[in-house]
């Protein structure tokens, strides 16, 4: 196992002191969610424009996806653009909206070879046509893949998702398709955008910030949280494995003893 991990990380020529955590492959979290934070600060530290950080962060997506795929993660949800990110400067938003046009043509063939399936969680309304075309094309090309689901949370917000879910639920009650007495947590979850996915077992956030930022608020109720000071462009496969190893050391009680 250690030899395999070293192959991923390109560590064969590095000092033996570089630690690769041992992973129990039968205890890998099924669903890992990541808040990819710190692109702008990473760029600022290097005297670069913020968009350079976003571009570098884009390149990191495939590396972490491949690491997750190799250890057997079933779903990897990456917070790519929130409903609040529209408040950012126009030039930065336009750059972010064009990244899918660059990312998918570069990486789609390798993703297909590794049986990765692309999907999107969020609202298509408001996204530029060129952004949607790139994402929908990738979704279509990978729809028959049966491996890891790479789920981009794009134009997504947890509060908006819950409000929309409540609105749909009320419509179903009014139409007679749902009885109020039948509403429970499982039924409510069916109104979420991720209703066909398991809730995240592990949330990773980069950049040292300690908050959820309106991300999967319903779904993260009992997820394990792991934070790192590393900015997203410098978040390595080794750090990803450290997060997995820490997750495996924890005891999940779901409110019990």
C-alpha positions as a printed Julia matrix, in Angstrom:
257×3 Matrix{Float64}:
   0.0    0.0     0.0
   2.78   2.45    0.93
   4.48   1.86   -2.42
   1.23   2.69   -4.23
   0.8    5.92   -2.27
   4.4    6.94   -3.02
   3.72   6.42   -6.7
   0.77   8.83   -6.54
   2.71  11.49   -4.73
   5.85  11.24   -6.84
   7.82  10.63   -3.64
  10.23   7.9    -4.76
  13.14  10.34   -4.92
  12.19  12.32   -1.81
  13.68  11.84    1.66
  12.3    8.94    3.66
  11.23  11.41    6.35
   8.36  12.55    4.13
   5.49  10.72    5.78
   2.7    9.04    3.87
  -0.16   8.15    6.23
  -1.4    4.58    6.28
  -4.94   4.31    4.96
  -7.35   1.48    5.72
  -9.0    0.98    2.36
 -12.04  -0.68    3.91
 -12.73   2.44    6.01
 -12.46   5.14    3.34
 -15.25   7.77    3.56
 -17.82   7.23    0.82
 -18.4   10.96    0.3
 -15.8   13.68    0.79
 -16.73  17.35    0.41
 -14.11  20.06   -0.04
 -14.29  23.84    0.36
 -11.47  24.87   -1.96
 -10.48  28.08   -0.22
  -7.49  30.42   -0.38
  -6.79  30.82   -4.09
  -6.72  34.61   -3.91
  -4.53  34.75   -0.81
  -2.14  32.21   -2.32
  -1.74  34.48   -5.34
  -1.38  37.64   -3.23
   1.48  36.1    -1.25
   3.3   35.63   -4.54
   2.57  39.08   -5.92
   0.16  37.67   -8.5
  -3.39  38.7    -9.41
  -6.2   36.77   -7.69
  -7.17  35.09  -10.95
  -3.74  33.44  -11.07
  -4.66  31.71   -7.82
  -7.94  30.5    -9.28
  -6.11  29.16  -12.32
  -3.62  27.31  -10.13
  -6.45  25.99   -7.99
  -8.17  24.63  -11.08
  -5.09  22.55  -11.85
  -5.27  21.02   -8.37
  -8.76  19.64   -8.88
  -7.64  16.71  -11.02
  -4.79  15.73   -8.67
  -7.07  15.46   -5.66
  -9.76  13.76   -7.74
  -7.3   11.08   -8.82
  -6.11  10.57   -5.23
  -9.7   10.19   -4.04
 -10.5    7.83   -6.89
  -7.46   5.66   -6.21
  -8.39   4.97   -2.58
 -12.04   4.25   -3.35
 -13.95   7.43   -2.48
 -17.35   7.19   -4.15
 -18.32  10.88   -4.25
 -16.12  13.98   -4.21
 -18.06  17.24   -3.96
 -16.05  20.41   -4.59
 -17.4   23.86   -3.73
 -16.56  25.68   -6.94
 -18.76  28.81   -6.83
 -21.34  29.89   -4.26
 -24.49  31.94   -4.68
 -22.65  34.64   -2.71
 -19.61  34.68   -5.01
 -21.53  36.8    -7.53
 -20.68  39.72   -5.21
 -17.02  39.51   -6.24
 -15.52  41.91   -8.82
 -16.96  41.4   -12.3
 -13.6   40.54  -13.84
 -12.96  37.82  -11.26
 -16.41  36.31  -11.71
 -15.98  36.25  -15.49
 -12.63  34.48  -15.09
 -14.16  31.87  -12.79
 -17.02  31.27  -15.21
 -14.54  30.56  -18.01
 -12.5   27.99  -16.06
 -14.77  25.04  -17.01
 -14.02  25.8   -20.67
 -10.35  25.26  -19.93
 -10.55  22.49  -17.34
 -12.72  19.96  -19.14
 -10.99  19.93  -22.55
  -7.67  19.45  -20.74
  -8.75  16.78  -18.28
 -11.84  15.02  -19.6
 -10.02  12.21  -21.39
  -8.11  11.19  -18.27
 -11.25  11.47  -16.17
 -13.05   9.18  -18.61
 -10.14   6.7   -18.58
 -10.44   6.57  -14.79
 -14.21   5.97  -14.93
 -15.0    9.33  -13.23
 -18.51  10.72  -13.66
 -19.11  14.48  -13.65
 -22.17  16.09  -12.16
 -23.21  19.52  -10.93
 -25.13  20.59   -7.85
 -26.51  24.12   -8.02
 -28.65  26.37  -10.16
 -28.12  26.71  -13.88
 -30.08  29.97  -13.95
 -27.66  32.89  -14.15
 -24.69  30.89  -15.41
 -23.28  32.0   -18.78
 -24.1   29.81  -21.76
 -20.43  28.96  -22.31
 -20.1   27.76  -18.73
 -23.17  25.56  -19.0
 -22.05  24.2   -22.37
 -18.69  23.09  -20.91
 -20.25  21.48  -17.84
 -23.15  19.82  -19.62
 -20.77  18.47  -22.25
 -18.63  16.87  -19.54
 -21.72  15.47  -17.81
 -22.91  13.95  -21.08
 -19.53  12.42  -21.95
 -19.18  10.77  -18.55
 -22.79   9.8   -17.89
 -22.15   6.1   -18.36
 -19.1    5.98  -16.07
 -19.58   4.01  -12.87
 -16.65   5.16  -10.74
 -16.12   8.18   -8.54
 -18.7   10.96   -8.91
 -16.93  14.32   -9.21
 -19.66  16.7    -8.12
 -19.11  20.43   -8.64
 -21.19  22.65   -6.36
 -21.58  25.56   -8.76
 -23.85  28.55   -8.18
 -24.82  26.73   -5.0
 -25.92  27.93   -1.57
 -27.13  25.82    1.34
 -29.8   28.24    2.52
 -31.21  28.65   -0.98
 -31.3   24.88   -1.34
 -33.29  24.46    1.87
 -35.72  27.25    1.0
 -36.28  25.73   -2.44
 -36.79  22.34   -0.8
 -39.39  23.73    1.61
 -41.19  25.43   -1.29
 -41.34  22.14   -3.22
 -42.52  20.34   -0.11
 -45.32  22.86    0.48
 -46.46  22.46   -3.13
 -46.61  18.7    -2.63
 -48.67  19.13    0.55
 -51.04  21.53   -1.18
 -51.5   19.14   -4.1
 -52.06  16.16   -1.83
 -48.89  14.32   -2.87
 -47.48  14.63    0.66
 -49.11  14.43    4.06
 -47.61  16.61    6.77
 -47.65  13.61    9.09
 -45.33  11.76    6.71
 -42.62  14.4     6.82
 -39.44  13.26    8.55
 -35.7   13.73    8.02
 -35.54  11.12    5.28
 -38.44  12.66    3.39
 -37.03  16.17    3.79
 -33.66  14.98    2.45
 -35.43  13.9    -0.72
 -36.09  17.56   -1.48
 -32.39  18.44   -1.4
 -30.32  18.74   -4.59
 -28.15  15.85   -3.41
 -31.06  13.53   -2.65
 -29.5   10.7    -4.66
 -26.11  10.99   -2.94
 -25.02   9.92    0.55
 -24.37  12.76    2.98
 -20.67  13.69    3.23
 -18.72  11.65    5.74
 -15.87  14.16    5.74
 -15.61  17.87    5.02
 -12.21  19.35    4.23
 -11.62  23.1     4.18
  -8.35  24.67    3.11
  -6.82  28.08    3.97
  -7.28  28.0     7.75
 -10.83  29.37    7.79
 -13.13  27.61   10.28
 -16.63  27.98    8.87
 -19.06  26.26    6.49
 -19.74  29.26    4.24
 -23.29  28.18    3.37
 -22.11  24.8     2.03
 -24.32  21.69    2.3
 -25.84  22.92    5.55
 -28.41  20.11    5.81
 -26.1   17.36    4.58
 -23.15  18.16    6.88
 -25.11  17.66   10.11
 -22.96  14.7    11.24
 -19.96  15.01    8.94
 -16.44  14.98   10.35
 -14.69  18.32    9.78
 -10.99  18.69    8.94
  -9.22  22.01    8.45
  -5.77  22.88    7.14
  -3.8   26.12    6.91
  -2.71  25.21    3.38
  -4.29  27.24    0.6
  -6.11  25.22   -2.04
  -3.4   25.54   -4.76
  -0.86  24.01   -2.33
  -3.18  21.32   -0.96
  -1.33  18.14   -1.9
  -2.31  14.51   -2.24
  -0.34  13.91    0.97
  -2.49  16.4     2.87
  -5.59  14.77    1.42
  -4.43  11.41    2.74
  -3.7   13.0     6.12
  -7.33  14.13    6.25
  -8.51  10.62    5.39
  -6.22   9.09    8.03
  -7.52  11.51   10.68
 -11.1   10.67    9.69
 -10.33   6.98   10.19
  -9.01   7.64   13.71
 -12.22   9.3    14.85
 -15.23   7.6    16.38
 -18.54   8.63   14.81
 -21.39   8.4    17.34
 -24.18  10.37   15.64
 -25.37  11.74   18.95
 -25.02   8.44   20.8
 -22.41   7.28   23.31
